[in-house]
Amino acid sequence: MKVPKLSEERRKELTKVIKARGEETKVALRNVRREANDKLDQLKKDGDISEDSHHKHREKNDDAIHEYTKQVDDLIEEKGKQIQTI
């Protein structure tokens, strides 16, 4: 089955779609971070974890989210370049 080559206009549209999906993913990651931080705050408030433990876990959470956000950014850039090449 032959698939026609993508036109320049269609490649630009697909690139926009990829960027939009990437932004949606990053928003979802930020929501996960916020929920996790809220749970940590509640545990600290209830006295179930210490201040040091709270800080350590928040830092781990932030580091993980930053790493995944970087991966999403890299994928967006890579896929955008792939689509733009003829």
ChimeraX commands (.cxc) that place a marker at each C-alpha (Angstrom):
marker #1 position 0.00,0.00,0.00 radius 0.5
marker #1 position 1.44,3.34,-0.99 radius 0.5
marker #1 position 1.12,6.24,1.38 radius 0.5
marker #1 position 1.45,9.71,-0.13 radius 0.5
marker #1 position 4.12,12.01,1.27 radius 0.5
marker #1 position 2.98,14.62,3.72 radius 0.5
marker #1 position 2.55,18.13,2.41 radius 0.5
marker #1 position 4.33,21.01,4.11 radius 0.5
marker #1 position 1.01,22.22,5.52 radius 0.5
marker #1 position 0.14,18.80,6.94 radius 0.5
marker #1 position 3.59,18.47,8.54 radius 0.5
marker #1 position 3.07,21.83,10.26 radius 0.5
marker #1 position -0.35,20.71,11.50 radius 0.5
marker #1 position 1.09,17.49,12.89 radius 0.5
marker #1 position 3.87,19.41,14.60 radius 0.5
marker #1 position 1.27,21.62,16.29 radius 0.5
marker #1 position -0.65,18.53,17.41 radius 0.5
marker #1 position 2.51,17.03,18.87 radius 0.5
marker #1 position 3.27,20.24,20.77 radius 0.5
marker #1 position -0.30,20.42,22.09 radius 0.5
marker #1 position -0.19,16.80,23.29 radius 0.5
marker #1 position 3.17,17.47,24.92 radius 0.5
marker #1 position 1.72,20.46,26.78 radius 0.5
marker #1 position -1.23,18.36,27.92 radius 0.5
marker #1 position 1.21,15.77,29.24 radius 0.5
marker #1 position 3.21,18.40,31.11 radius 0.5
marker #1 position 0.00,19.76,32.69 radius 0.5
marker #1 position -0.88,16.22,33.79 radius 0.5
marker #1 position 2.59,15.84,35.32 radius 0.5
marker #1 position 2.19,19.11,37.22 radius 0.5
marker #1 position -1.20,17.90,38.52 radius 0.5
marker #1 position 0.39,14.68,39.75 radius 0.5
marker #1 position 3.11,16.69,41.51 radius 0.5
marker #1 position 0.52,18.95,43.14 radius 0.5
marker #1 position -1.53,15.99,44.37 radius 0.5
marker #1 position 1.54,14.24,45.76 radius 0.5
marker #1 position 2.69,17.42,47.49 radius 0.5
marker #1 position -0.78,17.92,48.96 radius 0.5
marker #1 position -0.69,14.40,50.38 radius 0.5
marker #1 position 2.77,15.01,51.82 radius 0.5
marker #1 position 1.57,18.26,53.37 radius 0.5
marker #1 position -1.36,16.44,54.95 radius 0.5
marker #1 position 0.90,13.71,56.33 radius 0.5
marker #1 position 3.17,16.37,57.84 radius 0.5
marker #1 position 0.21,18.25,59.27 radius 0.5
marker #1 position -1.14,15.04,60.85 radius 0.5
marker #1 position 2.29,14.34,62.34 radius 0.5
marker #1 position 2.77,11.10,60.40 radius 0.5
marker #1 position 6.09,12.25,58.89 radius 0.5
marker #1 position 8.82,14.54,60.12 radius 0.5
marker #1 position 9.81,17.89,58.62 radius 0.5
marker #1 position 13.01,16.35,57.21 radius 0.5
marker #1 position 11.15,13.45,55.65 radius 0.5
marker #1 position 8.56,15.84,54.21 radius 0.5
marker #1 position 11.27,17.99,52.62 radius 0.5
marker #1 position 13.16,14.96,51.29 radius 0.5
marker #1 position 10.07,13.46,49.66 radius 0.5
marker #1 position 8.97,16.77,48.14 radius 0.5
marker #1 position 12.44,17.18,46.66 radius 0.5
marker #1 position 12.35,13.63,45.23 radius 0.5
marker #1 position 8.92,14.32,43.80 radius 0.5
marker #1 position 10.06,17.56,42.16 radius 0.5
marker #1 position 13.18,15.92,40.75 radius 0.5
marker #1 position 11.14,13.09,39.21 radius 0.5
marker #1 position 8.63,15.50,37.66 radius 0.5
marker #1 position 11.43,17.67,36.25 radius 0.5
marker #1 position 13.05,14.58,34.71 radius 0.5
marker #1 position 9.81,13.44,33.08 radius 0.5
marker #1 position 9.10,16.97,31.85 radius 0.5
marker #1 position 12.53,17.04,30.23 radius 0.5
marker #1 position 11.81,13.69,28.56 radius 0.5
marker #1 position 8.53,15.06,27.20 radius 0.5
marker #1 position 10.30,18.16,25.86 radius 0.5
marker #1 position 12.95,15.98,24.20 radius 0.5
marker #1 position 10.30,13.77,22.60 radius 0.5
marker #1 position 8.39,16.79,21.30 radius 0.5
marker #1 position 11.54,18.18,19.73 radius 0.5
marker #1 position 12.60,14.83,18.27 radius 0.5
marker #1 position 9.17,14.03,16.77 radius 0.5
marker #1 position 8.85,17.55,15.41 radius 0.5
marker #1 position 12.17,17.18,13.60 radius 0.5
marker #1 position 11.17,13.75,12.25 radius 0.5
marker #1 position 7.95,15.08,10.83 radius 0.5
marker #1 position 9.59,18.14,9.27 radius 0.5
marker #1 position 12.17,16.09,7.36 radius 0.5
marker #1 position 10.99,15.17,3.91 radius 0.5
marker link #1:1,2 radius 0.2
marker link #1:2,3 radius 0.2
marker link #1:3,4 radius 0.2
marker link #1:4,5 radius 0.2
marker link #1:5,6 radius 0.2
marker link #1:6,7 radius 0.2
marker link #1:7,8 radius 0.2
marker link #1:8,9 radius 0.2
marker link #1:9,10 radius 0.2
marker link #1:10,11 radius 0.2
marker link #1:11,12 radius 0.2
marker link #1:12,13 radius 0.2
marker link #1:13,14 radius 0.2
marker link #1:14,15 radius 0.2
marker link #1:15,16 radius 0.2
marker link #1:16,17 radius 0.2
marker link #1:17,18 radius 0.2
marker link #1:18,19 radius 0.2
marker link #1:19,20 radius 0.2
marker link #1:20,21 radius 0.2
marker link #1:21,22 radius 0.2
marker link #1:22,23 radius 0.2
marker link #1:23,24 radius 0.2
marker link #1:24,25 radius 0.2
marker link #1:25,26 radius 0.2
marker link #1:26,27 radius 0.2
marker link #1:27,28 radius 0.2
marker link #1:28,29 radius 0.2
marker link #1:29,30 radius 0.2
marker link #1:30,31 radius 0.2
marker link #1:31,32 radius 0.2
marker link #1:32,33 radius 0.2
marker link #1:33,34 radius 0.2
marker link #1:34,35 radius 0.2
marker link #1:35,36 radius 0.2
marker link #1:36,37 radius 0.2
marker link #1:37,38 radius 0.2
marker link #1:38,39 radius 0.2
marker link #1:39,40 radius 0.2
marker link #1:40,41 radius 0.2
marker link #1:41,42 radius 0.2
marker link #1:42,43 radius 0.2
marker link #1:43,44 radius 0.2
marker link #1:44,45 radius 0.2
marker link #1:45,46 radius 0.2
marker link #1:46,47 radius 0.2
marker link #1:47,48 radius 0.2
marker link #1:48,49 radius 0.2
marker link #1:49,50 radius 0.2
marker link #1:50,51 radius 0.2
marker link #1:51,52 radius 0.2
marker link #1:52,53 radius 0.2
marker link #1:53,54 radius 0.2
marker link #1:54,55 radius 0.2
marker link #1:55,56 radius 0.2
marker link #1:56,57 radius 0.2
marker link #1:57,58 radius 0.2
marker link #1:58,59 radius 0.2
marker link #1:59,60 radius 0.2
marker link #1:60,61 radius 0.2
marker link #1:61,62 radius 0.2
marker link #1:62,63 radius 0.2
marker link #1:63,64 radius 0.2
marker link #1:64,65 radius 0.2
marker link #1:65,66 radius 0.2
marker link #1:66,67 radius 0.2
marker link #1:67,68 radius 0.2
marker link #1:68,69 radius 0.2
marker link #1:69,70 radius 0.2
marker link #1:70,71 radius 0.2
marker link #1:71,72 radius 0.2
marker link #1:72,73 radius 0.2
marker link #1:73,74 radius 0.2
marker link #1:74,75 radius 0.2
marker link #1:75,76 radius 0.2
marker link #1:76,77 radius 0.2
marker link #1:77,78 radius 0.2
marker link #1:78,79 radius 0.2
marker link #1:79,80 radius 0.2
marker link #1:80,81 radius 0.2
marker link #1:81,82 radius 0.2
marker link #1:82,83 radius 0.2
marker link #1:83,84 radius 0.2
marker link #1:84,85 radius 0.2
marker link #1:85,86 radius 0.2
view
